């Protein structure tokens, strides 16, 4: 089983605990940024093009 590293938002330290920080019992979060998905952009591209087309007419 692999473990991830977590970051304590309260005392700004890193830990392997996924529930709470062992130093200050603060909340831990994942230090990695949120995943970006290009699929979401594709999903709404037809509406974006339609809006641009309407703006060009005016």
GUTIRO-795035 format. One record per residue: x, y, z of N, C-alpha, C in turn; residue in three letters. Coordinates in Angstrom, 3 decimals. Example, Ala and Ser with C-alpha at 12.3 -4.5 7.8 and 13.67 -1.06 7.14 Angstrom:
BEGIN
+----------+----------+----------+----------+----------+----------+----------+----------+----------+------+
|      n.X |      n.Y |      n.Z |     ca.X |     ca.Y |     ca.Z |      c.X |      c.Y |      c.Z | rest |
+----------+----------+----------+----------+----------+----------+----------+----------+----------+------+
|   13.190 |   -5.690 |    7.800 |   12.300 |   -4.500 |    7.800 |   13.200 |   -3.300 |    7.800 |  ALA |
|   12.850 |   -2.250 |    7.080 |   13.670 |   -1.060 |    7.140 |   12.900 |    0.030 |    7.870 |  SER |
+----------+----------+----------+----------+----------+----------+----------+----------+----------+------+
This chain:
BEGIN
+----------+----------+----------+----------+----------+----------+----------+----------+----------+------+
|      n.X |      n.Y |      n.Z |     ca.X |     ca.Y |     ca.Z |      c.X |      c.Y |      c.Z | rest |
+----------+----------+----------+----------+----------+----------+----------+----------+----------+------+
|    0.842 |   -1.183 |    0.000 |    0.000 |    0.000 |    0.000 |    0.888 |    1.247 |    0.000 |  UNK |
|    0.610 |    2.173 |   -0.871 |    1.410 |    3.390 |   -0.937 |    0.799 |    4.461 |   -0.047 |  UNK |
|    1.654 |    5.292 |    0.480 |    1.192 |    6.395 |    1.316 |    1.472 |    7.705 |    0.600 |  UNK |
|    0.650 |    8.665 |    0.871 |    0.837 |   10.000 |    0.322 |    1.294 |   10.933 |    1.427 |  UNK |
|    1.926 |   12.002 |    1.025 |    2.349 |   13.003 |    1.990 |    1.241 |   14.046 |    2.097 |  UNK |
|    1.022 |   14.538 |    3.308 |   -0.003 |   15.542 |    3.549 |    0.625 |   16.757 |    4.206 |  UNK |
|   -0.068 |   17.887 |    4.119 |    0.427 |   19.167 |    4.622 |   -0.546 |   19.686 |    5.674 |  UNK |
|   -0.033 |   20.053 |    6.840 |   -0.877 |   20.604 |    7.906 |   -1.124 |   22.084 |    7.617 |  UNK |
|   -2.381 |   22.473 |    7.572 |   -2.730 |   23.860 |    7.276 |   -2.471 |   24.776 |    8.473 |  UNK |
|   -2.428 |   24.213 |    9.660 |   -2.267 |   25.023 |   10.867 |   -0.797 |   25.319 |   11.192 |  UNK |
|    0.033 |   24.274 |   11.278 |    1.431 |   24.493 |   11.685 |    2.409 |   24.429 |   10.506 |  UNK |
|    1.902 |   24.227 |    9.283 |    2.705 |   24.270 |    8.051 |    3.801 |   23.200 |    7.999 |  UNK |
|    3.502 |   21.996 |    8.495 |    4.446 |   20.900 |    8.429 |    3.869 |   19.776 |    7.575 |  UNK |
|    4.732 |   18.885 |    7.125 |    4.327 |   17.746 |    6.312 |    4.236 |   16.505 |    7.187 |  UNK |
|    3.291 |   15.618 |    6.869 |    3.091 |   14.408 |    7.635 |    2.573 |   13.292 |    6.734 |  UNK |
|    2.667 |   12.063 |    7.214 |    2.108 |   10.928 |    6.488 |    0.719 |   10.554 |    7.004 |  UNK |
|    0.300 |   11.169 |    8.110 |   -1.037 |   10.908 |    8.642 |   -2.078 |   11.537 |    7.731 |  UNK |
|   -3.154 |   10.810 |    7.447 |   -4.164 |   11.359 |    6.542 |   -5.365 |   11.951 |    7.271 |  UNK |
|   -5.382 |   11.885 |    8.588 |   -6.519 |   12.422 |    9.355 |   -6.192 |   13.775 |    9.986 |  UNK |
|   -5.212 |   13.776 |   10.912 |   -4.852 |   14.999 |   11.624 |   -3.336 |   15.092 |   11.752 |  UNK |
|   -2.860 |   16.270 |   12.052 |   -1.427 |   16.509 |   12.251 |   -1.014 |   15.949 |   13.616 |  UNK |
|    0.105 |   15.209 |   13.686 |    0.540 |   14.680 |   14.975 |    1.101 |   15.760 |   15.914 |  UNK |
|    1.511 |   16.897 |   15.373 |    2.081 |   17.965 |   16.207 |    1.018 |   18.825 |   16.865 |  UNK |
|    0.036 |   19.278 |   16.075 |   -0.925 |   20.253 |   16.593 |   -2.378 |   19.795 |   16.479 |  UNK |
|   -2.611 |   18.581 |   15.981 |   -3.962 |   18.031 |   15.778 |   -4.775 |   18.873 |   14.786 |  UNK |
|   -4.082 |   19.592 |   13.906 |   -4.740 |   20.418 |   12.897 |   -5.170 |   19.606 |   11.687 |  UNK |
|   -5.884 |   20.245 |   10.793 |   -6.396 |   19.612 |    9.581 |   -5.268 |   19.448 |    8.577 |  UNK |
|   -5.212 |   18.289 |    7.923 |   -4.196 |   18.047 |    6.894 |   -4.858 |   18.025 |    5.524 |  UNK |
|   -4.141 |   18.523 |    4.530 |   -4.631 |   18.579 |    3.151 |   -3.536 |   18.047 |    2.226 |  UNK |
|   -3.927 |   17.696 |    1.033 |   -2.971 |   17.240 |    0.043 |   -2.232 |   18.450 |   -0.526 |  UNK |
|   -0.892 |   18.398 |   -0.606 |   -0.154 |   19.554 |   -1.107 |   -0.155 |   19.668 |   -2.625 |  UNK |
|   -0.660 |   18.662 |   -3.333 |   -0.678 |   18.713 |   -4.788 |   -1.817 |   19.610 |   -5.276 |  UNK |
|   -1.625 |   20.288 |   -6.387 |   -2.701 |   21.118 |   -6.941 |   -3.821 |   20.238 |   -7.499 |  UNK |
|   -4.968 |   20.816 |   -7.682 |   -6.105 |   20.086 |   -8.236 |   -5.805 |   19.656 |   -9.670 |  UNK |
|   -6.356 |   18.556 |  -10.082 |   -6.120 |   18.018 |  -11.414 |   -6.880 |   18.854 |  -12.459 |  UNK |
|   -6.214 |   19.136 |  -13.563 |   -6.821 |   19.895 |  -14.658 |   -7.339 |   18.921 |  -15.704 |  UNK |
|   -8.533 |   19.180 |  -16.188 |   -9.113 |   18.311 |  -17.200 |   -9.488 |   19.132 |  -18.429 |  UNK |
|   -8.969 |   18.756 |  -19.574 |   -9.294 |   19.433 |  -20.820 |  -10.688 |   19.028 |  -21.290 |  UNK |
|  -11.187 |   17.893 |  -20.816 |  -12.501 |   17.412 |  -21.218 |  -13.596 |   18.405 |  -20.846 |  UNK |
|  -13.441 |   19.098 |  -19.735 |  -14.446 |   20.077 |  -19.324 |  -14.514 |   21.214 |  -20.345 |  UNK |
|  -13.360 |   21.601 |  -20.868 |  -13.321 |   22.654 |  -21.880 |  -14.016 |   22.191 |  -23.153 |  UNK |
|  -13.807 |   20.945 |  -23.543 |  -14.453 |   20.419 |  -24.742 |  -15.962 |   20.350 |  -24.576 |  UNK |
|  -16.384 |   20.047 |  -23.365 |  -17.800 |   19.869 |  -23.085 |  -18.597 |   21.150 |  -23.385 |  UNK |
|  -18.051 |   22.291 |  -23.096 |  -18.763 |   23.558 |  -23.264 |  -18.267 |   24.367 |  -24.464 |  UNK |
|  -17.448 |   23.794 |  -25.308 |  -16.880 |   24.547 |  -26.420 |  -17.947 |   24.992 |  -27.424 |  UNK |
|  -18.982 |   24.190 |  -27.637 |  -20.029 |   24.576 |  -28.589 |  -20.741 |   25.843 |  -28.129 |  UNK |
|  -20.970 |   25.971 |  -26.827 |  -21.634 |   27.165 |  -26.305 |  -20.716 |   28.384 |  -26.386 |  UNK |
|  -19.430 |   28.170 |  -26.142 |  -18.472 |   29.272 |  -26.220 |  -18.369 |   29.798 |  -27.640 |  UNK |
|  -18.334 |   28.888 |  -28.625 |  -18.279 |   29.317 |  -30.024 |  -19.560 |   30.030 |  -30.444 |  UNK |
|  -20.687 |   29.527 |  -29.976 |  -21.970 |   30.159 |  -30.303 |  -22.026 |   31.579 |  -29.742 |  UNK |
|  -21.545 |   31.772 |  -28.535 |  -21.537 |   33.093 |  -27.917 |  -20.605 |   34.036 |  -28.678 |  UNK |
|  -19.432 |   33.561 |  -29.074 |  -18.510 |   34.395 |  -29.841 |  -19.097 |   34.779 |  -31.203 |  UNK |
|  -19.795 |   33.830 |  -31.808 |  -20.420 |   34.100 |  -33.100 |  -21.493 |   35.163 |  -32.985 |  UNK |
|  -22.286 |   35.111 |  -31.909 |  -23.331 |   36.110 |  -31.690 |  -22.732 |   37.487 |  -31.397 |  UNK |
|  -21.626 |   37.518 |  -30.680 |  -20.970 |   38.793 |  -30.392 |  -20.394 |   39.422 |  -31.643 |  UNK |
|  -19.924 |   38.598 |  -32.579 |  -19.359 |   39.109 |  -33.821 |  -20.437 |   39.731 |  -34.704 |  UNK |
|  -21.652 |   39.225 |  -34.620 |  -22.749 |   39.767 |  -35.428 |  -23.095 |   41.194 |  -34.998 |  UNK |
|  -23.061 |   41.447 |  -33.696 |  -23.456 |   42.767 |  -33.171 |  -22.455 |   43.829 |  -33.414 |  UNK |
+----------+----------+----------+----------+----------+----------+----------+----------+----------+------+
